[in-house]
Amino acid sequence: MVKHVDLSSPGVRWGDPLPNGQLVGGYFPAGNFVKVEDPQCLQLASSLRSFCDLEAVTDANGEMVFQNPQPGQRGNLGRRAIRLPGVWTFDTALSKTFQLDESKSLQVRFDAENILNHPTPSAPTLDINGTNPLGYISGKGNQHRELKGQLRLSF
């Protein structure tokens, strides 16, 4: 029996950088979930168990949280049970046009992208059969604040 787990309050948590300087993180608190061999692999003949690559997820107490459904069955988690991290962006533009004479005008324009300089993390790994821990986030992307200026003379 798989127990009910509260998935309403995950969040991005950054860990230590990798040797190449890339930040890695998790979507769930570290140590909350542990990957184990899926119990249905134990139902196979001992000569075939080494070919079973299904995994399950337990909580810190060892109770089953996520498990692959049996063949021909559906899981009980439901659709859209986990919400991904939000994306924070704030872009703006400012422009002013100056009339120089009857036929000439000068426009000054400034564009700013990602003013708050918030990172956009990679999507977390939610595959329980993958090699990475549940909720593993590989990096924050390469977003940066960008300011642009432009002058335009119309005649």
N, C-alpha and C positions, 0 to 999 in steps of 0.2 A: 504494500500500500504506500503510495507516494503522499507525503504530507503537504499541507498547504503552506506556501511561502509567500511573504509579502514582497511584491515586486514594484510597489508604488514609490519607493524612495531611493532608487539607485542614483549615482552621480559619478562624475569623472573624478578620479583620484590619481594624482601623478606619483610615480615611484622614482627610483634612481635612474640616472641616465645610463644608456648602454655605452660600451667602449668607444663607439663612434660619436658619442655626444647626443644621440637621439633620445628624447624622453619617452618613457613607456609608462603606461598606467593601467588602471582597471576601472571597470564600470560598477563593480560591487566591492565592498570592503575586503581587503586582503585577509585570507584565511577563513572567510565565510563559507566558501564552497570548495570541495575537494573532488577531483575526478577519480573514479574507481571503475573497475571492470563491471560491465552491465551484468546483472544477475542472470539474464536469459542466456548468456554464454555458458553458464554452468550446466544448462540443460543439454548441451551438445555432447556427443561422444568425446571421450578424452583425446582421441587422435585428431579431432577437428577443432578443439578449443583454441589452438594456437592461431587459427585462421580467423577467429572472431575478433573484430576490431571495434566492437561497440563499447561505448563507455556510458557511465551514468554519473550523476553528481550528487554528493551527499553534503549535508551541512557540517558545521564544526563538531557536532555531537555524533556524527556517523549515521544519521537518519537520512534515508533516500529522499531527495528533493526533485531531481529530474531524471527520467529514465526513458529510453527508446520504447515506443509501443510494440507490443507483440505483433508478429506478422499477421496482416489482414485486419488489424485494429487501428483505431485512431487514438492519438494522445488525448490527455484531458486538460492540457494547459489552455487551449483556446487561442483564437487569433488576436493579434495586437495586445498581448499581455504585457509586453515589455516596450517601454517608450525609449527611444534613442535620445541622446543629449541634444539640447537645442543649439541653434546657431545664432550667435550674437554678432550682428553687423550694424554699423551706423555710418552711413555715407552722406555726404552733403556737398552742395555746390553753391557758389556765390558769384554773381556777375553784376557788372555795372557798365552801361553804355554811355559814353560821353559824345555829344554832338560837337564836332570841331567847326564845321561850317555847313552850308546847305546840302552839300553832296558827300561830305566825309564824316565818318564817325569812328570812334575807337572803343572797342569792347575789352574790358579786363575781366577775366574769369579765373576762379580758383576752384579746384575739385579736391575733395578729401575722401579717401576710402579707408574704412576700418579705423575710424578716429579713436575708438576706445582700445584698439590694439588687442582684442580678445582672440585667443587661439580657437581654431575649429578642430576639435579632436577627430581622429579617424574613427570610423564606426567600430564599436566593440565586437569581438568575436563571440557569437552566441551559439556556435556549433559545439555540442557536447562531445562529438566524436573527433574533433580536431586535435592538433598537437598543442595548441595554446590553452592556457587556463580560461575558464568561463569568464567572459567580460573583459578579456585582454584588449588593451588599446595600444596600437603599435606606435603612435606618435601624435603630435599636435598639428602636423601639417607645416606649411611654410608661409603662413599668412603674415603680413606686416602692414604697418601704417604707410599709406602712400599719399603724398601731396603733389598736386600738379598745378601749374600756372599757365595761362594762355593770354596772349594779346592778339587782337584781331582788328585790322584796319580795313574799313569798308569805304570804297569810293566809287 
